[in-house]
Amino acid sequence: MERLDRDQPGRTALTYILPIRSEEPQQDGDLGEYLRWLAVRAETIVVDGSPEDVFAAHDRSWGAFVRHVRPAPDLVTPMGKVGGVLTGVRLATHDRLVIADDDVRYDAESLEKVARALETADVVRPQNFFEPLPWHAHWDTGRMLLNRMMGGDWPGTLGVRRSILEATGGYDGSVMFENLELVRTVLAAGGREAVLLDAYVLRRPSTTAHFWSQRVRQAYDEFARPARLAAQLGVLPAVLALVLTRHGRAAAGLAAAAVGVAELGRRRAGGRRVFPWTASLFAPVWLAERAICSWLAVGAHAFLGGVPYRGGVLRHAATPMRALRERFRPEALSPAQAGGSRRQSA
């Protein structure tokens, strides 16, 4: 496979899809410079659901070197990102796709690793790290490190093959945990996932306000994984019971154990080169946050029917695997889907 580096004059057979929606033009950061760098290396499609004036500003900034389009009207979804992704899938001219949020910044090495993995896998999950590292990015990195010991973290980017998404007819855009929905859809249709623990993709941290706005919403994602939700709901009453019965040392031991697990995640697959040791210390802080926010998510489910999202309410975190497997049974597929599945497995 050809290398993706700054000296490579041509593009690789890869399409990069960036779904975006912004209330203000994104011209002050490094996104434009990144897109210019990226467009030399891969077909780049920006699907922009921003207001008209913002869309026009983006088009003036990026339109000369990326394909800058509106989401297709027939693909608009309650989770707006999914409609943008599916629009990009429809327009892509390559089978290997990289889907990424607007705060993701690949370099040549990580882009090459994902592209290479897509030669044998149908969906690829690399790992994010934050740069720079304000306090709340340290906090969120504690979550990443714990997840690296439990099947890998869920990043703001995935690699996927267009052919399998065409075979499935896309994926549900009315759920909250859209990356999990995409991966589950691919797996239910017979695809193969590759979790690249050593493919590190830089991510710009959010603002502090945005960080706080995501706490309950991210906890709500665990409705898609009931066992994890139950474990996280159990943390708060367990710690309160230990404190109230004057077993403070046991509670401190649990915090120390969380730090230890996070440190193992930091050291896994060469992670020390991108994750600072101080991030492991934030693992108990993140666990405490999730212990509280899990109960708030349950309250949102009970009293609001779901979690608020951009003026609406999304009820479902993701579709259960059993439902997706039933949907993609060969006898349940339409002739077009069945044909796509046969081509995928060929």
Secondary structure, DSSP 4 states (H G I P E B T S, - for coil): ----STT--S--S-EEEEEE--SS---SSSHHHHHHHHHHHSEEEEEE-S-HHHHHHHHHHHTTTSEEEPPPGGG--SSHHHHHHHHHHHH-SSSEEEEE-TTEE--HHHHHHHHHHTTT-SEEEEEEEESS--HHHHHHHHHHHHHTTTT----SEEEEEHHHHHHHT---SSBS-HHHHHHHHHHHTT--EEEEEEEEEEE----HHHHHHTHHHHHHGGGGSHHHHHHHHHHHHHHHHHHHTT-HHHHHHHHHHHHHHHHHHHHGGGGGGTS-GGGGGGHHHHHHHHHHHHHHHHHHHHHTSSEEETTEEE-BS---HHHHHHHT-GGGS-HHHHHHHHHHH-
